[in-house]
Amino acid sequence: MKSLAELQAIRDKAKAELNLRQENPDAIRVLVGMATCGIAAGARPVLNAFTEEIAKRGLQNVTITQTGCIGICQFEPVVEIEVPGEEKVTYVKMTPEKAVRIVNDHLVNKNVVTEYTIGANT
Amino acid sequence: MYRSNVLVCGGTGCTSSDSLKIVEKLKEEIAKKGLEKEVNVITTGCFGLCALGPIMVVYPEGSFYSMVKVEDVPEIVEEHLLKGRIVTRLLYQETVQEDTIKSLSKTAFYAKQKGVALRNCGVINPEKIDEYIAMDGYAALGKALTEMTPESVIQTILDSGLRGRGGAGFPTGLKWKFAAANDADQKYVCCNADEGDPGAFMDRSVLEGDPHAVLEAMAIAGYAIGASKGYIYVRAEYPIAVKRLQIAIDQAHEYGLLGDNIFGTDFSFDIKLRLGAGAFVCGEETSLMTSIEGKRGEPRPRPPFPALKGLYQKPTILNNVETYANVAQIILKGADWFASMGTEKSKGTKVFALGGKINHTGLVEVPMGTTLREIVEEIGGGIPGGKKFKAAQTGGPSGGCIPAEHLDVPIDYDNLIAIGSMMGSGGLIVMDETTCMVDIAKFFLEFTVDESCGKCTPCRIGTKRLLEMLEKITSGKGTLEMIDEMEDLCYYIKANSLCGLGQTAPNPVLSTLRYFRDEYIAHVVDKKCPAGVCKDLLEYSIDKDKCFGCGMCAKQCPVGAITVTDYTAPGKKKPAYEIDHSKCIKCGACMDTCKFNAITKG
């Protein structure tokens, strides 16, 4: 170790992994429906797409959680996004491609992708 | 990038109830479900709530699983990690509320705690230096070396009010200042990890959960006093701590955080491990240094103090593990931050190893000035079986007991001394009404008699005579004069022993005499043990009118002391039993089996 900058670089790299280990009530939550219906409809690639895209962009304040069946199995894979203080947004019939766009538009730029929501699909 | 982290405690407590097998099984099940790229399994240090081990915490949800068994693992992986359904049945029940899960930091055990020395325990993987660095590790060393002078480092530690956590409470900054002032071609920084008090495991948990914190602080101390070599004297009985310390030292060398020219400065520092062979006296500073030198661990008179002539006759500082665990935080966050916690003369926090008759056995870190009542009743969850609090023993064999009347005294160094106990290293043993205080004093005296090194007469012979008198009292052969003689002998041993071991050995006797003299008198005059512990003063008997004649007690009796009589109580169908006191060995097996509470002792 020759400099503080070197230490800082190691710190920044290792930090992302540890952020997950703190209780963070202000975090944005991405909930992926992973009951039998969700998994059968392809929720797993969607979940992985979210994980990869969020890591790629280095978003610090987002947690990804699986959740059970919420009762609208015909719309699976279902993903819900909870931004603290805002109303929950439900996206339906998700794909990995849609996930990438949601990370970009909704999580980064704060614009709900209306065309993927349950409201636009019923 | 993982979406989920599963933390499993790898401290000594949880390891001994198979937490490492749980880790293995977790990895196996996770691989079976194809989740190995999504879920990371981390072995951490102690979470503190040892009574509920093995402990597993799943993030980001923060689900706290307690008393996990290997057989539970497939269900947790299938339900929680794959499908996202928390297995409520296995959660720590205090976190389960009707429709939500309570945050762990809001439970009674954790709510009043403040993590400074234990901040990384149960959070990071102690075998990965990167995780320590991610928690601002080695930033304090970097700051000290590049932005501060040795004098300003010492001043910061002085200003913080940090006092030695090994028990005596000597100001750490002052110790460093004395050693820095002495010129020498070589100086040493030592760490006392020879934690020997029965029931104490604070230092072990820090070493197992966050070994780099100690290494970093020792390097800072080296810079402050002008030393280039450090030794950690750790008990060989702590194999996990020894292993993780060695891994940490190797990793720090690899990253150049130990070794030559750290952070590109002129400062070089190296640390070596020395394993103690289990002698309690080696926790005393001069004995410890003698032992590091390879000689028999015996104390020597002071002065000269180690700051002038310590290890290899060179200026040396010796601090306890927990003391070091505070240092990096003080350098990073400032003396004012540290001094804002605690009481007027005792700053910061203190870690206690909570044990004995208490629901939440484990490790707690609270700000100085927290009352014993808060620790026992709130954090510790009270006493099992609804029994009454009698006293708490602090400071192990060097300390004393705190009776119920002092439950509301804010705990700090000076208050504890004022009420006849001492902080000690932090063992806190809770005792209820079924504990005999004379027996407790005898227990600690047996320990010090065993561990006295024998070099000085007051300790070698004095503690032995003291123990003999206690044995007479607990076997009903004591006299009232003996109690007075014992007290005199206590003061004599304290005043004349060579080192801390002998000087503090009579404390358990003195403090129980101070608060529970009536129990001593009951043993001597009435020949009774009020708590029902001292076997020689006990007699078990069967109440023949309550006895149903089932004969279970007779079957349990290992010496055949229980036989049937020809008396049948009114309303009973079978004749009652009785105990032959000449054969009875007072094991209590009969009393435990009797379903009708017909057997009493007294």
Interface residues (C-beta under 8 A of the other chain):
Chain A: M1 K2 S3 L4 L7 I10 R11 K13 A14 K15 A16 E17 L18 L20 R21 Q22 E23 N24 A27 L31 V32 M34 A35 I39 L47 N48 F50 T51 E52 I54 A55 T63 I64 T65 Q66 T67 G68
Chain B: M1 Y2 R3 S4 N5 L7 K37 E38 N40 Y59 P60 E61 G62 L82 K83 G84 R85 S103 L104 S105 V123 I124 D130 E131 I133 A134 M135 D136 Y138 A139 G142 T146 Y255 G256 L257 N261 I262 F263 G264
